[in-house]
Every structure is written in structure tokens, then in C-alpha cells.
Amino acid sequence: MNQFVLSTIAFSTYALTTVTTPLFAQDLRSKVQDAFTQFQNQESLRNGLSSLIVFDGKTGQTVFAANENIGLATASTMKVITSATALDFLGKNFQFKTTLYYTGEIDENGVLNGNIIVTGTGDPTLGSARYPETQATTILNKWLAAIQNACIKSINGAIIADDRLYNGNQLPGGWIWTDMGNYYGAGISSLNWCENAFGVNFSPSNKIGAKAEILSYTKHVPYLEIINETTTGKAGSGDNVYAYAAPYSTKIFVRGTYGQDLKKTIELSSPDPAYDLAYQLNEVLSNNGIPASELPATGTKMDSVDVSKKQTLDIHLSPTLDKIVYWFNQKSINLYGEALLKAIAYTTAGKTGTDEGAYYIQKYWNAKLGIKSSELNNMDGSGLSPQNRVTTSAMNKIMQYAQKQSWYPAFYESLPTYNNMKMKSGTIGGVLGYTGVHTNKSGQSFTYTLLVNNYSGSASVMRQQMFKLLDVLK
């Protein structure tokens, strides 16, 4: 059997193994090799490791590969794997559902002898400002109108945010203390609210090193104690503010420096997003003359609630998955990745653990592309865990697969543009990565993945060196 037939068989089964590079690609391969050698020899990678793999976008043949079978930390490049899995398995039109209902009965005076309950299925966009239909005021006003239309004038019970589906507010294993108090380290709940975050506005001092006072919050959170230890940094020093808290904390420590000339809202994570939702809905109802006799509560109260008599007031559907994936990749929202990972596990087998979601992603790509768990060893859906280990070969196989699917236009649109190339970036301590697609001026298309671990020096300098390496594909 000749080599052409063997290559055709390898591609038709989508093994994407390395085959003999066509003569027309030899020159490009040589250029990539030279550029990678130069990149790898820089001083900042003396104790680091880099891996690059490039596939021909049309044939899937390997144009270049180096260290492609070594598992590396991914940072947010993990999001392309979660996105592709969700789009392929759940479908681009998948939507999360949130239900508002009441228990008990309404008497002739408009008194509800029961509770108002919100039950979620993990919608990460509920209360998000990124979509007109998901904004907090829009949803709260919709629910207010639904309660008013039911002729409820007061509640002899409580507003309850039922977050039991995912067992409350959870964090993936491996997330670190310096992340989890900040918006990008927010936990995942079956009732997420306002992307599980809230903002703090500071008033820096005229004196460097003096305390930067808190000026205001983006929402009313009197149930939290914010202990502010933030000081004023010199002009141009930017945002070096970090919050320290964990799920269900009632105290949040805010430390670091806030630049003297900075005008930025600092986003912290909500320790209990379901409670925040119940609290905010309770406030809206109270301010509109519909008081509740009991304090707002979460799913822990549901064991004592009689749900034998209940009536649906509203069913809220999230934006479709293709619209969720757009913001997930464009703004690298970690919460969205954890929500999609759990949705995959729950839809697959009724499981809700992060480790179970990671397992089903691994299992999915093993069945689709023969990728082994040692090649795709993910601990979360967002890439924030420093324990993720994925080979560039595995990631690029998934990128290549995506191009052939009906949902690819939405996936492609979700990829940000850096260095005039469509690609997803990833950044955590000592880790930088890019994975994307590109068509050069000669019409050749490529998928590529570049990961760097344990580099030294500044991230901005390394990033420019990575762009210079990827320029060879242009």
C-alpha cells in the first residue's frame, strides 16, 4: 500500500498522527523550526519548557511539533476544550433554566402562606450585565411583576434561593487562596447571580502608602464585613488589590495597593451567590410593598419547606450556549467554564461534581479522538487550577476537530484577536499559552497551540516573544 493511501486512511479516521509533510510545506516547516529554536534558546526559558504544534488546517497533517506530548499547565487555553465539548455535546442552542414559584396558598387578603422560591440549574448568566435579558434589574423586575400578577401582597414565609442541585457554592479543587476572593476565582453554584461578584470603588489618598478608602459598592451587601487594608500606590502602578475570602465567608479582607491615578472598580467574589440573590429579591419586594415575615434563605432551608402545593410564576431561560461561549472566551470568564463543565456532567449522568465533569470531558474526547486521560488531565473547566496538565497535541486535535463542525462559526467568533490572529490566550503564574486558527496571506490555514511553563522575567516580554514565534505562520 503506498504512502498516499496510508496517509488518507490516517486522516479519514481522524487520528491526526504525524505523516510525511508534503513538499510544499517543507519550507514552512523549516521556518517554524528555526523560529522555535530561536524562541526556545532565550534566557527566560533556561529553566522553563515550551511546546508548539501546528497542523495544516485543511488536511490535519502535522506541519511542526515540539514537546507536543508533554502535559503542561494550560491557564485559560483550557477554555477552548470546555467550549468545544459543550458545543459538540450540549449543542449551540442549549439553555439553562431558572424557575420562580411559590408554595402554599394565597388568601383573600393577598397573603401568601408559604414561600417564594427560586430554583436554578447552574445558569452562569443570571443577573449578568453582558446581555440585556439577563441584567439583574431586568430579572428582578420581571419576577416582581410575576409576583404582583399573582395578587401576592405579603409573604408569610421567606424568599428562598434553592441552590441544592450543585450542593451549594463550590470551588474546584486546586484553586488557590489568592484567587478565590476575587471575581475571577468566584465559586460555582446552581444559582449563580451577577456572575457571583460585586464591585468596590476606592478613593486613593494624596499620600502614597496611605490607606485607600472604600468609596462605594456596586450593590448593597450589608451581610458582609469588608475589612479594608488597601493602601495607595504610586501613579501608574495600577491595580494590585486582592481580596481574601472563601465560599460562605462573612468577612472579606481586601489588601494590596490601588494606584493613585487609577479609576477602576475592583471586583470581588460573592461568598454565597444564592443568598445574595435571595437578599436582593427580598429587598425589591419589600421596597415595592410586598414584605416577607422571614429572613431570606438558601437551599439549606428547603428541608423544612412543604412543596406539595406549588405554583410556577416564571421560567427564565438563559441565552443560548453559542452566546454564552462568546463571552466565555472573549472575556475569559472562569465561572462560565465551571458552569459548562457541570452542565456536561449533569446532562451526561446526573452528576454535579467538578471532578466528575472533568472526567466526562476526558471520556468524551477519548471516544471522539482517542485522546488519553494522561494527555488531557484537567481539574476544572476554566484553566484557573495550576494542576491542569494537557499536551499541545491533544488541545490542537480538538481545535482541528472544531473546524469541521456545524457549530464552528460560533466557536470561531468567540476567539479573541491577538497579534492579528484569532486565538485564545491563557495566563497564570509562570504560564502563558495561545491556541487558535489562522489563514496566511497565501491562503494556507493552520491550527496551532503554543504553551510555555516556568518562564522567567515579565509576562509582557514573553508574550511578545510568543507573538514573534507565531508570526512565522503569517
SVG drawing of the C-alpha trace seen along z (x, -y; Angstrom):
<svg xmlns="http://www.w3.org/2000/svg" viewBox="-61 -64 81 66">
<polyline fill="none" stroke="black" stroke-width="0.4" points="0.0,0.0 1.5,-3.3 2.2,-6.2 -0.6,-8.4 -3.2,-5.7 -1.8,-5.2 -1.9,-9.0 -5.5,-9.1 -6.5,-6.3 -4.9,-8.0 -6.7,-11.2 -10.1,-9.6 -10.1,-8.0 -9.1,-11.4 -6.1,-10.0 -4.2,-13.2 -0.9,-11.5 2.2,-12.8 2.5,-11.9 5.1,-12.8 5.0,-16.5 4.2,-17.4 7.0,-19.1 5.2,-22.4 5.2,-22.6 8.8,-21.7 9.9,-25.3 7.3,-26.5 8.3,-23.7 11.9,-24.8 11.0,-28.4 8.9,-27.3 11.8,-25.1 14.2,-28.0 11.9,-30.4 11.1,-27.8 14.8,-27.1 15.5,-30.8 12.5,-31.2 13.5,-28.2 17.1,-29.4 16.1,-32.7 17.4,-33.2 13.9,-33.4 13.3,-29.8 16.6,-28.4 14.6,-26.7 11.3,-26.6 9.6,-24.4 7.8,-25.3 5.7,-23.3 4.4,-24.2 2.4,-22.2 1.0,-23.3 -1.5,-21.4 -2.4,-22.1 -5.9,-23.4 -7.3,-21.6 -5.6,-18.2 -4.8,-17.9 -1.2,-16.9 1.4,-18.0 3.4,-20.9 5.6,-21.2 5.7,-19.7 8.0,-20.1 7.4,-18.7 3.8,-18.1 3.3,-15.0 4.3,-16.6 1.5,-17.6 1.7,-21.3 -0.3,-23.7 -2.8,-25.4 -4.1,-28.5 -7.2,-29.8 -6.4,-28.0 -8.3,-25.2 -11.5,-27.1 -11.3,-26.1 -11.6,-22.5 -14.5,-23.2 -16.2,-25.3 -15.8,-22.7 -17.1,-19.9 -20.1,-21.9 -21.0,-23.0 -20.5,-19.5 -22.3,-17.6 -24.9,-20.1 -25.5,-21.8 -25.3,-25.6 -28.9,-26.1 -28.7,-24.7 -30.2,-26.9 -30.1,-26.8 -33.5,-27.1 -34.3,-29.0 -37.7,-28.6 -39.6,-31.1 -42.5,-29.5 -44.4,-29.8 -45.5,-27.2 -48.6,-27.2 -51.8,-29.2 -52.7,-32.9 -55.6,-34.0 -58.3,-36.5 -56.2,-39.4 -53.3,-38.6 -51.2,-37.0 -49.1,-34.1 -48.9,-31.5 -45.8,-29.9 -42.5,-30.8 -41.3,-32.4 -38.6,-30.0 -36.1,-30.4 -34.6,-27.1 -31.6,-27.1 -29.8,-24.6 -26.4,-26.4 -27.1,-29.4 -23.9,-31.5 -25.5,-34.4 -28.3,-35.0 -28.0,-38.7 -25.1,-39.3 -24.8,-42.7 -23.5,-41.2 -26.9,-40.5 -30.0,-42.8 -32.3,-40.0 -30.1,-38.8 -29.3,-42.0 -30.1,-41.9 -32.7,-44.8 -34.4,-43.2 -34.8,-39.8 -35.8,-41.2 -38.4,-43.5 -39.7,-40.5 -40.1,-38.5 -41.6,-41.4 -44.3,-41.7 -44.9,-37.9 -45.5,-38.0 -47.7,-41.1 -49.7,-39.4 -50.3,-36.5 -52.0,-39.0 -49.5,-38.4 -49.3,-41.4 -47.3,-39.9 -45.4,-36.7 -45.9,-34.7 -42.7,-32.9 -39.4,-33.6 -37.6,-34.2 -35.6,-31.1 -32.8,-30.6 -32.7,-26.8 -29.1,-26.0 -29.2,-22.4 -28.6,-20.9 -24.8,-21.6 -24.7,-21.2 -24.4,-25.0 -21.4,-27.2 -18.4,-25.1 -14.8,-25.7 -12.8,-23.3 -10.0,-21.5 -6.6,-23.1 -7.8,-26.7 -5.6,-28.9 -6.3,-31.2 -5.0,-34.3 -7.6,-33.7 -10.8,-32.7 -11.7,-36.0 -11.5,-37.8 -14.1,-37.9 -12.1,-35.5 -12.0,-33.0 -15.7,-33.0 -17.3,-29.7 -19.9,-27.9 -23.5,-27.3 -26.7,-26.0 -27.9,-29.6 -25.3,-32.0 -26.1,-35.7 -24.4,-38.7 -21.5,-36.4 -21.0,-35.7 -19.2,-39.0 -19.7,-42.6 -17.6,-45.7 -15.8,-48.1 -14.9,-51.7 -11.9,-53.2 -10.8,-56.7 -7.0,-56.8 -5.1,-59.1 -2.9,-62.0 -0.1,-60.4 1.5,-57.2 1.3,-54.4 -1.7,-55.9 -5.0,-54.0 -7.2,-53.9 -10.6,-54.3 -13.7,-52.4 -15.9,-55.0 -18.9,-52.7 -20.1,-49.3 -21.9,-48.3 -24.6,-46.5 -25.9,-46.5 -24.2,-43.8 -24.7,-44.7 -24.5,-41.0 -20.7,-41.0 -17.9,-42.6 -15.3,-44.1 -12.0,-44.6 -10.1,-47.1 -6.3,-47.1 -5.7,-48.6 -3.1,-51.3 -2.4,-53.9 0.2,-53.0 2.2,-55.5 0.7,-56.8 0.9,-54.3 1.2,-51.3 -2.4,-50.2 -4.5,-47.6 -2.7,-45.4 -5.7,-44.8 -6.5,-41.3 -9.4,-40.0 -9.1,-37.1 -12.3,-35.0 -13.8,-31.6 -17.2,-30.2 -19.6,-31.2 -17.1,-33.7 -18.8,-36.6 -15.6,-38.5 -13.6,-39.6 -10.1,-41.0 -9.0,-43.4 -5.3,-44.1 -2.7,-45.4 -2.2,-48.7 -4.6,-50.9 -2.8,-53.3 -3.1,-57.0 -4.4,-57.8 -6.5,-54.6 -10.2,-54.9 -11.3,-51.3 -14.0,-49.2 -12.4,-46.2 -14.5,-43.1 -14.7,-40.7 -16.3,-37.3 -19.6,-36.7 -19.1,-34.1 -22.7,-32.9 -24.3,-34.0 -27.6,-32.2 -28.0,-34.1 -27.2,-37.3 -30.0,-36.6 -32.5,-35.9 -31.4,-39.0 -31.7,-41.2 -35.1,-39.8 -36.3,-40.3 -35.2,-43.9 -37.0,-44.6 -40.2,-43.0 -40.0,-44.9 -39.4,-48.2 -42.5,-47.6 -44.8,-46.9 -44.5,-43.1 -42.8,-42.2 -41.8,-38.8 -42.1,-37.7 -38.9,-35.7 -35.3,-36.4 -34.1,-35.4 -32.6,-31.9 -30.9,-29.4 -31.3,-25.7 -30.4,-24.7 -33.9,-25.8 -35.7,-23.6 -35.7,-20.5 -38.4,-22.2 -40.5,-23.5 -43.7,-21.8 -43.6,-21.7 -46.7,-19.6 -48.6,-22.7 -46.6,-24.9 -47.3,-27.2 -44.9,-28.3 -44.6,-32.1 -41.9,-32.4 -39.4,-30.2 -36.3,-32.2 -34.2,-30.7 -30.5,-31.7 -29.1,-33.0 -28.2,-30.1 -24.9,-28.3 -23.3,-29.9 -23.9,-33.3 -22.5,-32.1 -19.4,-30.7 -18.8,-34.0 -18.3,-35.9 -16.7,-32.9 -13.8,-33.0 -13.8,-36.7 -13.5,-37.8 -12.2,-34.6 -14.9,-34.2 -13.9,-31.4 -17.4,-31.0 -18.8,-30.2 -16.3,-27.4 -17.2,-25.8 -20.9,-26.1 -20.4,-24.4 -18.3,-21.6 -21.0,-20.8 -23.8,-21.0 -21.9,-18.4 -21.6,-16.1 -25.2,-16.6 -26.6,-16.1 -24.4,-13.0 -25.0,-11.2 -26.8,-13.4 -23.5,-14.1 -22.6,-17.6 -19.0,-17.4 -16.2,-19.3 -14.1,-16.1 -16.9,-14.3 -17.3,-17.0 -13.6,-16.8 -13.9,-13.0 -16.7,-13.3 -14.7,-15.8 -11.8,-13.4 -14.0,-10.5 -15.7,-12.4 -12.5,-13.2 -11.1,-9.7 -14.2,-8.4 -14.1,-11.1 -10.4,-11.4 -8.6,-8.7 -7.1,-11.3 -5.9,-9.6 -6.5,-11.0 -2.8,-11.4 -2.9,-13.8 -6.0,-15.7 -5.7,-15.7 -8.0,-18.7 -9.0,-19.7 -11.6,-22.3 -13.3,-23.8 -11.7,-27.2 -7.9,-26.6 -7.6,-28.5 -6.3,-25.5 -2.5,-25.3 -2.9,-21.5 -4.3,-21.2 -2.0,-19.2 -2.7,-19.0 -0.5,-18.3 -0.4,-20.7 -1.1,-17.7 -4.4,-17.0 -5.5,-20.6 -4.7,-21.1 -6.5,-17.9 -9.6,-19.4 -9.0,-22.7 -8.7,-20.9 -11.9,-18.9 -13.8,-22.0 -13.3,-23.4 -15.3,-20.5 -18.4,-21.0 -21.7,-22.9 -21.2,-25.0 -17.7,-26.1 -18.7,-29.7 -19.9,-30.5 -16.7,-28.9 -14.5,-30.9 -16.3,-34.1 -15.7,-33.6 -11.9,-33.5 -10.3,-36.9 -7.9,-38.5 -4.3,-39.0 -1.4,-39.8 -3.9,-39.9 -4.6,-36.2 -7.7,-34.5 -6.7,-32.7 -7.5,-32.1 -4.9,-33.2 -4.0,-31.8 -2.2,-33.4 -1.5,-32.2 1.7,-32.4 4.6,-31.2 2.3,-30.0 1.4,-31.6 -0.4,-30.0 -2.1,-30.6 -4.2,-28.3 -6.0,-29.3 -6.6,-29.2 -5.0,-31.3 -5.1,-31.6 -2.0,-33.3 -1.7,-35.6 -1.0,-32.7 -4.3,-31.0 -2.8,-28.3 -4.8,-27.6 -3.4,-26.3 -4.5,-25.3 -1.8,-25.8 -1.2,-25.6 1.8,-27.1 2.3,-26.7 5.1,-28.0 5.6,-26.9 8.0,-28.2 9.5,-31.1 11.3,-33.9 11.0,-37.6 8.0,-39.6 4.8,-38.2 4.7,-41.1 8.2,-40.4 7.4,-36.6 4.1,-37.4 5.9,-39.4 8.4,-36.6 5.5,-34.2 3.8,-36.5 7.1,-36.8 7.3,-33.0 3.7,-32.7 4.4,-35.4 6.1,-32.8 2.6,-31.4 1.5,-34.7"/>
</svg>
